[in-house]
């Protein structure tokens, strides 16, 4: 398998683009939430249940599917998951009403529950230990690129043509990405099966589970507000489709920049330090959040620290878990993915409840408290990791 100029296998590019498609599909609902609410005649909190229900499935499904697909060849598994995504996204786009859309959306996100953790778990069989941290953060660049291109494009298409066309675009990209993964992934990539003993070692490790808790808290703190950015910006700034697209694009550009910086520096500064710094950036943003109500560009400046830390934090978390215990990567990456989506579900659910009570302008208060808790947990996890290494 030929390498890129970066010395990384070409298959990693296919996996990175696959994560871009997966990320775009996950974020297509937050980007089109206003139009879904209006066109289907449901409230914003009810439309937000599309995020909550999908996140619950992804959160519960990631570790369950990790066990069910343990013996599958990853070339076939990852390709099939993208094809499934495409088919269900088409079904979502054709859904006649909200009652039909909700279960179809839940079925569609089986693919993120499979693709993202299994792509990360495959990295250890595609590159050597020296490149592992860089390779994992590289394939997670796809999520950052999704925020740069996918989410703003979804908002723009939704504003001009309707949310159904945005879902259709994700479907098309899924089929194309699946073909690329099939072409580039080698046969025979099968991470070690997850035995009961491996799960026991994972769940019994204080260092690993503390690190997973950081992901849960980070996603919880962010998605209380992130899930409802479109209606929030519409209420506070009067932002329509074009302005929303521009704001999401702005957010995504800095999100990509943050991930690139972490990818280049993580092996030098260490994954725990990278996580702590990125969480701190998001706390700074939410502390300054009310200043954004003064206007579009004030809000654009305020979101920069959040964007820099948002996707890079999760990339660093994935690398951190693999580095703590490479042999348990399939289990820890699945649990981390589960924690990420579980946090999204909690955040979206709490945010929807607060909006229903007329407290949309207070969503960032929850984010600050939960993210500060995540920083404290991250410091504790780093302490446990050092103590575990010293004991070994």
C-alpha positions in Angstrom: 0.0 0.0 0.0 1.6 3.2 -1.1 2.0 6.1 1.3 1.2 9.8 1.1 3.8 12.5 1.3 3.0 12.6 5.0 4.1 8.9 5.3 0.6 7.8 6.2 -1.2 5.0 4.2 -3.7 6.0 1.6 -6.4 4.1 3.4 -6.3 6.7 6.1 -7.4 9.3 3.6 -10.4 7.2 2.8 -11.2 6.8 6.5 -10.8 10.5 7.0 -13.3 11.3 4.2 -15.6 8.6 5.6 -15.5 10.5 9.0 -16.3 13.7 7.1 -19.4 12.1 5.6 -20.4 10.6 8.9 -19.9 13.9 10.7 -21.8 15.8 8.1 -24.7 13.4 8.5 -24.7 13.7 12.3 -24.6 17.5 12.2 -27.1 17.8 9.4 -30.0 18.0 11.9 -28.5 20.9 14.0 -27.8 22.7 10.7 -31.3 22.3 9.4 -33.3 22.3 12.7 -35.2 25.5 11.9 -36.4 24.3 8.6 -37.3 20.8 9.9 -39.4 22.5 12.7 -41.2 24.7 10.3 -41.8 22.3 7.4 -43.0 19.4 9.6 -45.0 21.6 12.0 -43.2 20.7 15.2 -41.6 22.8 17.9 -37.9 23.4 18.2 -37.6 21.1 21.3 -39.5 18.4 19.5 -37.3 18.7 16.5 -34.4 18.5 18.8 -35.5 15.0 19.8 -34.1 13.9 16.5 -30.7 14.8 18.0 -31.4 13.2 21.3 -32.8 9.9 20.0 -30.1 9.5 17.5 -27.4 10.2 20.1 -28.9 7.6 22.4 -28.7 5.0 19.7 -25.2 5.9 18.8 -24.1 6.0 22.5 -25.7 2.6 23.3 -24.8 1.1 20.0 -21.1 1.8 19.7 -19.9 -0.8 22.3 -22.7 -3.2 21.4 -21.8 -3.2 17.7 -18.1 -3.3 18.6 -18.7 -6.8 20.1 -21.1 -7.9 17.3 -18.8 -7.0 14.4 -15.5 -8.1 16.1 -14.8 -10.8 13.5 -15.7 -8.8 10.4 -13.2 -7.7 7.9 -13.0 -4.0 8.3 -13.0 -3.3 4.5 -16.4 -4.9 4.2 -17.7 -3.5 7.5 -16.8 0.1 6.9 -18.0 0.0 3.3 -21.3 -1.5 4.3 -21.9 1.0 7.1 -21.5 3.9 4.6 -23.9 2.3 2.1 -26.4 1.8 4.9 -26.0 5.5 5.8 -26.8 6.5 2.2 -29.9 4.3 1.9 -31.3 5.5 5.2 -30.5 9.2 4.5 -32.5 8.8 1.3 -35.4 7.4 3.3 -35.1 10.3 5.8 -35.2 12.8 2.9 -38.5 11.2 1.7 -40.1 10.9 5.1 -43.6 12.4 4.8 -43.8 13.6 8.4 -42.0 13.8 11.8 -43.5 10.5 13.0 -41.8 8.7 10.1 -38.6 10.7 10.2 -37.7 10.0 13.8 -37.3 6.2 13.6 -35.6 6.5 10.2 -33.1 8.9 11.7 -32.4 6.5 14.5 -31.8 3.6 12.1 -29.6 5.8 10.0 -27.2 6.6 12.8 -26.3 2.9 13.2 -23.6 3.8 10.8 -21.8 6.4 12.9 -22.0 4.0 15.8 -20.1 1.5 13.7 -17.9 3.5 11.4 -16.2 6.0 13.7 -15.0 3.7 16.4 -14.1 0.8 14.0 -12.1 3.1 11.7 -10.1 4.3 14.7 -9.6 0.8 16.0 -8.3 -0.2 12.5 -5.5 2.4 12.7 -3.3 0.3 14.9 -3.2 -2.3 12.1 -2.4 0.2 9.4 0.5 2.2 11.0 3.2 1.5 13.5 3.1 2.7 17.2 5.2 5.8 16.4 2.6 7.1 14.0 -0.5 6.0 15.9 -1.4 9.2 17.7 -0.9 11.3 14.5 -2.9 8.8 12.4 -5.9 8.7 14.8 -6.1 12.5 14.9 -5.7 12.6 11.1 -8.7 10.5 10.4 -10.7 12.6 12.9 -9.9 15.6 10.8 -12.9 14.4 8.8 -15.2 15.6 11.6 -13.5 19.0 11.6 -13.9 19.3 7.8 -17.5 18.3 8.2 -17.9 21.4 10.4 -16.2 23.6 7.8 -18.1 22.3 4.8 -20.8 19.9 5.7 -22.7 21.8 8.4 -22.6 25.2 6.7 -23.6 23.6 3.4 -26.5 21.8 5.1 -27.7 25.1 6.6 -27.3 26.9 3.2 -29.1 24.1 1.3 -31.8 24.0 3.9 -32.4 27.7 3.7 -32.6 27.7 -0.1 -34.1 24.3 -1.1 -35.2 22.7 2.2 -33.8 20.2 4.6 -34.7 17.2 2.4 -32.1 18.2 -0.1 -29.4 18.5 2.6 -30.2 14.9 3.7 -30.0 13.8 0.0 -26.6 15.4 -0.3 -25.3 13.3 2.6 -26.8 10.2 1.0 -24.8 10.8 -2.2 -21.6 11.5 -0.4 -22.1 8.2 1.6 -22.3 6.1 -1.5 -19.2 7.8 -3.0 -17.2 7.5 0.2 -18.2 3.8 0.6 -16.7 3.2 -2.9 -13.5 4.9 -1.9 -13.1 2.9 1.3 -13.7 -0.3 -0.6 -11.0 0.6 -3.0 -8.3 1.7 -0.5 -8.8 -0.5 2.5 -6.7 -3.7 2.3 -8.3 -7.1 3.0 -7.6 -8.8 6.2 -7.8 -5.9 8.6 -9.4 -7.5 11.7 -8.6 -5.9 15.1 -8.6 -8.5 17.9 -12.0 -9.7 19.0 -13.3 -8.1 22.1 -13.4 -10.9 24.7 -15.2 -10.7 28.1 -11.8 -10.4 29.7 -10.9 -7.4 27.5 -14.1 -5.7 28.4 -13.4 -6.4 32.1 -9.9 -5.0 31.9 -11.3 -1.9 30.2 -14.1 -1.2 32.6 -11.9 -2.1 35.5 -9.2 0.4 34.6 -9.7 3.7 36.6 -7.4 5.6 34.1 -9.3 4.5 31.1 -12.8 5.0 32.5 -11.8 8.4 33.9 -10.6 9.4 30.4 -13.9 8.2 28.9 -15.8 10.3 31.5 -14.0 13.3 30.2 -15.5 12.7 26.7 -19.0 12.3 28.2 -18.8 15.5 30.2 -17.2 17.4 27.2 -20.0 16.4 24.8 -22.7 17.1 27.5 -21.4 20.6 28.2 -21.1 21.5 24.5 -24.3 20.0 23.1 -26.6 21.7 25.6 -26.0 24.8 23.4 -24.5 23.4 20.2 -27.6 21.4 19.4 -29.6 24.6 19.3 -27.2 27.1 17.7 -29.4 27.6 14.7 -32.5 28.7 16.7 -30.3 30.5 19.2 -28.6 32.6 16.4 -32.1 33.2 14.9 -33.4 34.5 18.2 -30.4 36.6 19.3 -29.1 37.8 15.9 -32.0 37.4 13.5 -29.8 35.1 11.5 -31.4 33.4 8.4 -30.1 30.7 6.1 -27.2 32.6 4.6 -26.0 34.1 7.9 -26.3 30.8 9.7 -24.2 29.2 6.9 -21.6 31.8 7.3 -21.5 31.4 11.1 -21.2 27.6 10.8 -18.5 28.0 8.2 -16.6 30.4 10.4 -16.9 27.9 13.3 -15.7 25.1 11.1 -12.7 26.9 9.7 -11.3 27.4 13.2 -12.4 23.9 14.2 -10.3 22.5 11.4 -7.4 24.8 12.4 -7.6 23.5 15.9 -7.5 19.9 14.8 -4.6 20.5 12.5 -2.6 22.1 15.3 -3.4 19.2 17.7 -2.5 16.6 15.0 0.9 18.2 14.5 1.7 18.7 18.2 0.0 15.9 20.1 3.0 13.5 20.0 5.2 16.4 21.4 3.0 17.9 24.1 1.1 14.7 25.0 -2.5 13.8 24.6 -3.5 14.7 28.2 -2.1 18.2 27.9 -3.8 18.6 24.5 -7.2 17.6 26.0 -6.8 20.0 29.0 -5.9 22.9 26.7 -8.8 22.3 24.3 -11.3 22.0 27.1 -10.0 25.3 28.6 -10.5 27.1 25.2 -14.2 26.0 25.2 -14.6 27.2 28.8 -13.2 30.6 27.8 -15.7 30.9 25.0 -18.7 30.1 27.1 -17.7 32.5 29.8 -17.6 35.2 27.1 -20.7 33.9 25.4 -23.2 36.8 26.3 -20.9 39.3 24.5 -21.9 37.7 21.2 -25.4 39.1 21.4 -24.0 42.6 20.5 -23.9 41.6 16.8 -22.9 39.0 14.2 -19.2 39.7 14.2 -19.1 40.0 18.0 -20.6 36.5 18.1 -18.2 35.3 15.4 -15.2 36.4 17.5 -16.6 34.8 20.7 -17.0 31.4 19.1 -13.4 31.1 18.0 -12.0 29.5 21.2 -14.9 27.0 21.2 -14.2 26.1 17.6 -10.5 25.7 18.2 -11.2 23.2 21.0 -14.3 21.4 19.9 -13.2 18.7 17.4 -9.5 18.7 18.4 -10.5 17.8 22.0 -12.2 14.6 20.8 -9.3 13.7 18.5 -6.9 14.1 21.4 -9.2 12.0 23.6 -9.2 9.1 21.1 -5.4 9.2 20.8 -5.1 9.4 24.6 -7.2 6.2 25.1 -5.2 4.3 22.5 -1.9 5.4 24.0 -3.0 4.3 27.5 -3.7 0.8 26.4 -3.2 0.0 22.6 -4.3 -3.7 23.1 -7.7 -2.5 24.3 -8.2 0.1 21.6 -11.3 -1.6 20.1 -13.0 -1.5 23.4 -11.9 2.0 24.6 -12.5 3.7 21.3 -16.0 2.2 21.2 -16.7 3.3 24.8 -15.3 6.7 24.0 -17.6 7.0 21.0 -20.5 5.9 23.2 -19.6 8.5 25.7 -19.4 11.2 23.1 -22.9 10.4 21.7 -24.3 9.8 25.2 -23.1 13.3 26.2 -24.7 14.7 23.1 -28.0 13.1 24.0 -27.9 14.5 27.6 -27.0 17.9 26.3 -29.7 18.0 23.6 -32.3 16.7 26.0 -31.4 19.2 28.8 -31.2 22.1 26.2 -34.6 21.2 24.8 -36.1 21.2 28.3 -34.6 24.6 29.1 -35.8 26.1 25.8 -39.3 24.8 26.5 -39.1 26.7 29.8 -38.0 29.9 27.9 -34.4 29.7 29.1 -32.5 29.5 25.8 -30.3 32.5 26.8 -29.1 30.5 29.8 -27.8 27.4 28.0 -24.2 28.5 28.1 -24.3 28.5 32.0 -24.7 24.7 32.0 -21.9 24.4 29.4 -19.5 26.3 31.6 -20.2 24.2 34.7 -20.0 20.9 32.9 -16.9 21.7 30.9 -15.1 22.9 34.1 -16.0 19.5 35.6 -14.6 17.8 32.5 -11.3 19.7 33.0 -11.1 18.5 36.6 -11.8 14.9 35.5 -9.1 15.2 32.8 -6.5 16.3 35.3 -7.5 13.3 37.5 -7.3 10.9 34.6 -3.8 12.1 33.8 -2.8 11.6 37.4 -4.2 8.0 37.3 -2.4 7.4 34.0 1.0 8.5 35.4 0.4 6.4 38.6 -0.5 3.4 36.4 2.7 3.8 34.3 4.8 4.2 37.4 3.4 1.0 38.9 4.1 -0.9 35.6 
